[in-house]
Amino acid sequence: MARWLVTGGAGFIGSNIVHRLAADGERVRVLDDFSTGKRANLRGLPPARVQVIEGDLRDWRAVLAAVRGCDYVLHQGALGSVPRSLADPVTTTEVNVLGSVNVLEAARRAGCVKRVVLASSSSVYGDTPTLPKTEGMPLLPLSPYAASKAAMEGFARAFSASHGVEAVLLRYFNVFGPRQDPKGAYAAVIPRFFHAVLAGERPVIYGDGNQTRDFTYVDNVVEANLRAATVPRAAGEVLNVACGERVTILGLASLVAEALGTTTRPLLQPARGGEVRHSLADVERMESVLGFRPPVDLRRGLELAAGWYRGSLPGAKKAKRGK
């Protein structure tokens, strides 16, 4: 039986991967410093199958200890958020670049790792007008966060070429779903919308709301990670992970309200720096290499997320139709 390491395993995407692996009967090790991840995200996991190591990606010894004995490494650990990276580019770079180099070097030295799957981001494409975004396009990052992911990709390629570390890069496009934190200055748009509507408030949109995104439900991303680790032909690939459909942020606000059985009028605020205007993924390579089409589309994903947020957010039952 394989042993898996999930870095950032107490975070949003990482914890969903850990729960899936545990449900599949796999042995899982989690490395997380709990700076943004939450212990509650790992609640209910069988201790006989899931080992949790508290450690920082910047701590070489902690990373090497976590990697030793593992067959597959799913590297989800990072400091996310474009606004956070604009406010503190140094820490974002340290965690996302140095932390990723530590993971790659540990995989090389451990001698047991069959493949490393690294979570990258659609933000590496920047704001080029060409749509959809294909994996062969030049990388034009607009923020320190995007630049850190582009640098991580470069190091992964270098470790593959110079040290033979088998790596797969997955470029996520706006992932959402259970365990995604709706609070804080750097919360993503969908959990913020759910939190606002369930609290009877107007969701805030930064900009005119006509910017577009390609959202994908977290279960799709979990499946992509597991396949990227084990499908033979995925070695060395760079793959978009998305649904290949886009929606305006204004349209998204309406879909969130619909999923909650209510209506709402969003509140427009000035646009934020470092954000791309339009985003849409070409998912042909993902479908071809990994052999699957994301089974959960945006509308169904929002319905599933609505059920989770209703049961998880304080005061969630206060949302009223017609707000």
Secondary structure, 3 states (H helix, E strand, C coil): CCEEEEECCCCHHHHHHHHHHHHCCCEEEEEECCCCCCHHHHCCCCCCCEEEEECCCCCHHHHHHHHCCCCEEEECCCCCCHHHHHHCHHHHHHHHHHHHHHHHHHHHHHCCCCEEEEEEEHHHHCCCCCCCECCCCCCCCCCHHHHHHHHHHHHHHHHHHHHCCCEEEEEECCEECCCCCCCCCCCCHHHHHHHHHHCCCCCEEECCCCCEECCEEHHHHHHHHHHHHHCHHHCCCEEEECCCCCEEHHHHHHHHHHHCCCCCCCEEECCCCCCCCECCECCHHHHHHHCCCCCCCHHHHHHHHHHHHHHHCCCHHHCCCCC
